[in-house]
Amino acid sequence: MKRLIAGVVLGVSLSAMAHGAGDPAAGEQKAAVCAACHGQGGGKPMMASYPKLTGLGEKYLYRQMTDIKSGDRAVAEMTGILTNLTDQDLKDLAAYFNKQELVVNQANDDAELIAKGQAIFRGGNMASGVPACAGCHNPSGKGNEPAGYPALGGQNAEYVAKQLKAYRDGDRATTANAGIMADVASKLTDAEIEAVANYVSGLH
């Protein structure tokens, strides 16, 4: 009897987990409007200042969309886009975009710029207190899905630089993770931001 009860409880728990997860197939049906700015599948944005959505991490994508929908994260270009979507719609979209194949950029091949970006990404800057990006975002730039830290490898350099400056200037601070990034970015110079953004754009 105990085994039967345990089995039922486990089954209900697994069912609840599955119900709460995003459905990539359902997300694909809802993603058509996103293609206008982010490209088909979310991997080829129309502008370099727009993010690639592919492979960012399902938890991260969902959280950003909920923040944007609620107004906690202001993104002018996204105004009204998510208004009529349900929480499940957002989960489905996050699951869909996370499953798409990432197209990695070619970083600026300036050897000095790449070396500077690599040094910051892998070792930080001890003198100014900047931690290594790899500590949270993975040495390969693949992010940390359980923690909700996004993948950075292959992202548009212009978008990465824009977000780092937004964190530094206090224009993007809605979550605990954003607070961490605001502290990190506050210690980065424009030159360091350019270098690390360029490096991660070609990281894979």
Salt bridges, closest charged atoms under 4 A:
ASP87 OD2 - LYS91 NZ 3.53
ASP89 OD1 - LYS30 NZ 2.79
ASP92 OD2 - LYS30 NZ 2.54
ASP169 OD1 - ARG168 NE 3.82
ASP183 OD2 - LYS187 NZ 3.41
ASP190 OD1 - ARG168 NH2 2.70
